[in-house]
Amino acid sequence: MSGAMKDPVQIRFSGSGGQGLITAGVILAEAAMLDGRNVVQTQTYGPEARLGSSRAEVIISKGTIAYPEVTVPDVLLCLSQEAARKYAMKVGPETVVMLDSTNIGEDIPASGRVLRLAITDAAVKAGGRVVANTVSLALMNAIVPVVSRGALSRAIEERVPAKFRELNRRAQEAGEALAREVAAAV
């Protein structure tokens, strides 16, 4: 599923508060800026600090970004059942939809080009659920390259606290390994 994306590219990360998706959106936006691209990043979350719904959106373009909100995502990542119920059917036929099969049952309908991946399981194996956002970022960028790997690595390193850098490096590698498994299965 990799290849050149259209320009601009619209990405939506969705899940529950505490899954680090707002941070993932910020990291992706910073990586795009490191690559010299124009970026808009927005975020919304429920009234609860943790476990409420959260969403981060990133639009990346070589040119001017005319509208600052994602209309129809080119990439949708859902880490929670609630997020999948809310967004997995609100996509275009070419949208790459990544659902975390660790948290989202097969009974949740989705349209677009759907991939069900054990994202949180991969994060646990890399060192903890807390890095599911980094696994997600690396997985998404390996399947649908929107920023350079170097820019993504640098943005992760600059954004996470020093004591978590090695854990996040392992998480990035885990996401890329999961993408390779998907590519091998296709």
N, C-alpha and C positions, 0 to 999 in steps of 0.2 A: 504494500500500500504506500510505500514511500515514493518520493518523486517531488517535483517542483509544485509548490502550492500556488494558488492564484494570489494576486496582490490587489487589495489588502487581504490578509488572512485574519479570520475571526475565531477566537478560542474561548470556550466557556469551561471553567472548572466548577464543579458543584458537589456538595456533600454536607457534612455536619460540622458545626463549630468545633474547633479543637483538632481537626484533621490537617490543618496547615495549608488549606487551599488559598487563603488570602496571601500568605507568604509565597506560595507557588506562583501566583499571578504576578506578584512584585518581582520575584526572581526572573521569571520569563521576560517581563518588561525590561528589566535591567540588562539581561542578556541581549535582547534585541537592540537596545541602545548601544551596547558595546559593539555590536555588528554594524552600527551606523544607520539603523533604521528608525523611522518615526513610530511612536507607540502611544496608545491610550490604554490605561489600565483602570478598571473600576471594580468596586467590590460592594457587596451587600451581605448582611447577615441578620439572623433573627434576634429577638430581644435577649435571648439567653446567651451568656458568654460561651458556654460549651453545650454541645448537643443540639442547639437550634440549627436551622438551615444556614448555609453560607454559600456564596457564589462569588467567584472572581472572573472577570472578563478581560481579555487582552486583544487588542487589535494592533497588528503589525503591518507596516507598509513602507515601501521605498519612497512613496510620494506623500501627498497631503491626505490626511484622514478626514473625510467629509462629515462623518457622523460618529459621535463618541461612544455609542453603545452597540453591542453585538445585536444584529437583527436575526440572521440565521447563521449559526455557527458552522465553520468549516471543520472544526474539531470540538467534540463534546466529551468531557471526562466526568463520570459520576462515581463517587466513592460511597454513596449511601443509597439505601432503598428509596428513601423519601425524594432524594435528588433525581433518581432515575424515573420515578413516577411523575415528577414535575416536568422534566426536560427531555426524556429519551424519545418522545414522539414529536417534539417540536424542533425538528431538524429537516434538512433537505436530503434528497436521495443520495447525494455524494458526501454528506457529512460523515466523517470518521467518528464513530461513537464508541468510546471505551468505557465499559462497565466493570467495576470491581466485583468479580464473582465471589470474593470472600464475603462481601456484605450484601450483594444484590442477587436475589433468587432468579432462577430461569423463568419464573412466571411473569416477570416484569417485561412488558412489550417494549420494543425499541424499533425505530426505523433508521434508515441510513445504512452505512457500512459498519455493522456492529461487530465489535470484538469483546468477548467476555474473558477477562484476565484476572488472575489471582494476585492483584496488586498488594493488598494488605498482607497476604501470606508471604510475598516476596520481601516486603519491608520487615516483617518479623524475622525472617531468615537472615536478613542483612544486619539486624541488630535491634529492631523494635518498631512497633506500630507508629511511633512518632515520626518516622521518616517515610511514611507512605506518600507524602507530598513530593519528596525528592524522587522516589521510585517512579511516581506518576509522571513527573516532568521529564525524566530521562527516557522513560518508555514512550511517551507521546512524541518527544523530539526525535527519537530513533525511528519511529514508524512514520511520522509526518515531520520531516525536518523543516523547522521554521526559524531556527537560529543555529549558529555553528556550535559544535560540541565544545570548543574552547571557550566561547563566550558563556555558554551555560555553566560549565565547570567554574569559571571565574566568578560569575554572579552568585552561584551557590556558596562558594568559599567566602566571598565578601559579605554575604548576608547572614550566614549562620555563625553563632558564637564559636570561638576557637576550640573549645572543648568538644564540640560536636562535628568538627570538620571531617575527621576520619570516618565517623559513622555516616555522614552524608556522602562521602566519596564511595563508601561501600554501597550505599543506597542507589547512587547514580549508576554504578556498575551493575547492580541487581536489576534496575529498570532496563538498561541496555541489553542485558542477558535475556530478560523476558521478551523483549522485542525480537531478538534473534530466534527465540523459540517459536514465536508467532510466524516469522518469515520462513522458517524451516518447514512449518506445518502447512503453509499455503502453496 
